[in-house]
């Protein structure tokens, strides 16, 4: 009996040593949204209930209120991650635009909004960002360099029976740490240092997180860039299947892996019918 207990303890210690560091490094992507998140009017986690550092007038600014669908009027909430320093968020007017500024210093946290949009109702997402500088050493295909100055993150529900054994384990560990499963799939729009726009980068820890490159290199730094993306089409491009229900939207700048610093500004994020040619 003692030998069995010893072997069991050794197994879980080994599991913890191998999986927990990887999980801690990728919580930002795993936990941006999940099916078990509280909806409007339900109890929020203690972490989300705390305002993001330096953020002002949350849920009262034009940035917070931007939406064209009644089912996306839930508030934006700050989400930090176990073992990670938090970013600094602040609402401001920049270049005549309503913006959310973020400063990241060896840190990673996000603002996220819980939604519930069925696949048949998925339309477009409109957003914008302004980036002054890139993160020199970042490479989103490498575990120890997976940082980005800007990310627009969409989290989806789906048939969780299709998850691999490893992804189910990651989801269970995420739930044990935070009370939330990781999403079935997460699509991120990102700015990459070197990959061409349109490239898909698979997260080095789980293929349930995939990044669609919208900008590459320094050419369009220091200006506002506006996007309107076809969510359904982009999900098919990234995952090769039809999307499930959209359950959360987030914005995130992260510099925790490279231990660097970055600053960026995000315009309002709007979900609704397309207004221009798809994916321009």
C-alpha positions, 0 to 999 in steps of 0.5 A: 500500500505504501509503495502504491501511494509513493508511486502515485505521489511521484506520478503527480509530482512529475505531472505537476513539474511537466504540465503546470509550468506550461499551463501557467505560461499559457493561461492567458490564452486558455482562460480568455473565455469559457462556457462556465463564465458568469453571465450578466447579473450572476456572481463574478469571480473575486479576480474579475470583480477587481478593477484593472490597475489604473483603469478609469470609468469602467462601463461608463466610457464610449469604449466600454459601451460600443456594441450593436447587439443587445446580447453583447452588452455585458461589461468588460472585466479585468482578468489576471492570471495565476503567477503573472503580473497584471498590465496597466489599463486606462481609458483615454481619448487618443487622436480624437478616438475613444481608446483603451491604453495598455502598458505591459512590463513582464506581465500579462492580463486582459480585458474580456467580455462574456457573450453568447452568440450562436454560430448562425448569428456570427457576423463580423467583428470590428476593432482597431489598434495602434502600436508604437513599437514591436517586441524585439524578441517575440516569436509566437511559435515559441513557448518562451517567446510567445508575446505580442503587443496586441491581441484581439481574442475570440473564445468559442464553445464546441464539442469537447469530446473531440479534445485530445487527452492532453487538452482535456488534461490542460482544461481540467488543470485550468479549472482546478487553478481558476474554476474555469475550463479552457475554451474549446477553441480560441482564435487570436488576431495578432501583430507578428514580427516576421510572418506574413499577414494571413499566416496562422500560427498554432500555439506551441502548447495546444492546437486549440489556440490559433493566431491569425496574423493581421500585421507583420513587421514595423511598416504600419507602426504608430498609426491607427489601423481599422479592421472588419473581420468575418468571424466565421470565415476566419475561424474556418481558415484557422481551424478547418471547421465550422465555429461553435458558439462565441462565448467571450471576446478579449484584448490582451498585450503580453510581455511575460515570456520575453520579460520586456515592455510594450504599450498599445492602444485599442479602439472599441470592439464591436460585434455585428453585421458586416459593413464593408467587404469581408476581411478587408 
